Amino acid sequence: MNVRENASWMPVSKAGGWMQDIAFMKTHLLRYFVVLAEERHFGRAAQRLFITQPPLSTALKTLEEDLGVLLVERDAKHVRLTPAGEAFLLEARKVLAQLQRAADVVRSVAQGTEGRLDVGITGSMVYRNVPQYCKAFETARPNVELCMHEMSTGEQLRALASGDIDVGFLNIGFPPDELVMLPLESEVLVACLPASHPLAANADIELTQIAREDFVMFSRDVSPANYDNVMACMHQAGIHPRTSHAARQWLTVVALVSTGCGVALVPACMAKAGIHGVRFLPLRGVKMLTPAIMAWRKSDDRVLLSALVETVRSCVQAESL
């Protein structure tokens, strides 16, 4: 059968150079030529390619006609590459190697062993073991790149909707309908006091003991859930707090407390931040949890994303044992 039958063929531009010509060729023609150049014998090359000699001869003729040059000199016993053939062999090997690399990458991405995921993370998630989850995933898949982006919960929701991030770690209880979620361990709220505060040496306190203090609050426009959780805790104790500052990150809240700007209610995990000049005290009689979830788009069914979800799920389950 003629090698051009049923082939996606386009005319070759003779002035475009060999690499442009190669782009229009069926890759099996390049492979045939490379094997023939390595064997220097039609019979052995055909045997290695699991074909008969006529298709191999036809393929070589097609290449030479398309390129407009003689690639091989042959007689009854010998096959020799012309100078043009030697040069073409180098280029053909490069093309085949690149095509193989492309095929390997595509398969790896499809199998979830290569690729990139952009991950949104709020500041407090650093202290909720999210970096450890990501590290466990990268250890299992060293050819995958995870890029973490610090964003507020609101920013992450917008980035997920626009596709700017693939997954988010959010400080909310439930995401919008277009997202799927994996609940993470909730954190209890604790009192954060300056180390110089008269109550700082206590083992725990009642919320009413700091009712008249100035409170450093989380800004509601950044994360309504965080703000509402703190306010619900206050109202549960019959307190209407006097707010001195509105911060955009839990780290900023704790830092402001450390400088004597007020007191605050923060997730217990913030004690891991190691900020000096503050004390974290459990609250007696009040137990308010701050939710956290991992969320991603329902429409995203990539193997790589599913693998990350399963890694995080396993880590969360192990923590709960």
Secondary structure, 3 states (H helix, E strand, C coil): CCCCCCCCCCCCCHHHCHHHHHHCCCHHHHHHHHHHHHHCCHHHHHHHHCCCHHHHHHHHHHHHHHHCCCCEEECCCCEEECHHHHHHHHHHHHHHHHHHHHHHHHHHHHHCCCEEEEEEECHHHHHHCHHHHHHHHHHHCCCEEEEEEECCHHHHHHHHHHCCCCEEEECCCCCCCCEEEEECCCEEEEEEEECCCCCCCCCCEEHHHHCCCEEEEECCCCCHHHHHHHHHHHHHCCCCCEEEEEECCHHHHHHHHHCCCCEEEEEHHHHHHCCCCEEEECEECCCCEECCEEEEECCCCCHHHHHHHHHHHHHHHHHHC
